[in-house]
């Protein structure tokens, strides 16, 4: 069973930046696309960004386009999310998972809190 461990979250002021990391224990990490998702209090989990298995294609939710950048390092089985110009509405728990078909289980996520 693949384990996903997200890290890098924290408290930041609006306009600030954070870089999230997601470590994947799977042996076939480089063979599938990965995505970042987030869930704000009282809301459903939503798609944030995704990257193809080779890293040559990326997709973003309109709400983060131009501010967030997803990347991956297949040698390290890790996917990243660089978040710039953070807004209060970006506050959420951020998760990573396979994309578009997620694994059955999710990691614990990493909390991102943006203060005004």
N, C-alpha and C positions, 0 to 999 in steps of 0.2 A: 504494500500500500504506500502510495506516494505521500510524503509529508511535506507540507508547505509551512515555512516559517517567515513571517513578515516582521520587519523591523524598521526603525528610522523615524517613527512618528514622534510627535511632541507638541509642545505649545509654542505658537509663533504668532507674532503680530501680523495684522493684515498688511499685505505687500511683501511679506517675507518669503523665504524659500525653505523647502525641506527636500531631502532625497530618501525615498523609501527603497528598501531592498526586500527581495523575496528569494529565499533559498529553497531549492527543490531537490528532494532526495531521489527522484526518479532516475533510472539509468538511461531512459530514452528522451531526456529533456530536449535535446536538440531536434527532435522529430515532430514537435507540435507547437502550435502557437500558444502564447500565454497572454493573459489579460489581468488588468487591475480593475477592481470593483470597489464600491464603497457603500456604506449604509449609515445614514444619519438617524438620530433618535426619532422613533415614530414613523420612519419611512422604510420602504422596501430597498433591498440591495439594488444598486444600479451599476451599469457599465461605465467605466472611466476611459480605459485605453487598452489596446491590444497590439501585439507585435507577432509577425509571422515567425515560423521556426528558424528561418535563416537571418531574420532581422532586417530584411530588405523592404518590408511593408509594415506600415503602422496605421492604426485607426484610433480615432478619438471621439469622445462625446463632444457635442457642440459646446457644452458648458466649460470645457477645459482646453479646447483647441487654441493653440497659440501660447498657452501658459504652461502646460504639462508636456513632458517628453518621456516616452517609454523607450527603454533600451534593454539589451540582454547580453550576457556573456556566457556562451554555451560551454566554455571551458570551466567555468565556475558554477554551472547550473544555477545561475542567478538572473533574475529580471529586476530592473530598476524603474523607478518613477521619479523623475526630477520635476518638482512642483515649484513654479515661480509665480510671483504676483498673486499670492494666496489671498483668498477672500473668506469672509466669515462663513459664507455658505458652503465652503469646502470642508467644513468641520464634519468629521465622520470617522468611522472605523474603516480602514482600508484593508482589502484582502486581495490576494492574487490567486489565480487558478488557471487551469487549462482553458483555452478559448478556441472555438465557441462552445464546445461541449465540456463542461466542467467535470472535475473528478467528483466522486460521491461525497467526499468530505472536504472541509475547509479548514484553514489554519485558524489561529486565534485572532489574527488581524493585528493592526497597529493603529493606535488612536492618533488622529490629527485634530488638533484644536486650534482654530484661528481666532484670535481676539481682535476686537475693533479698537 
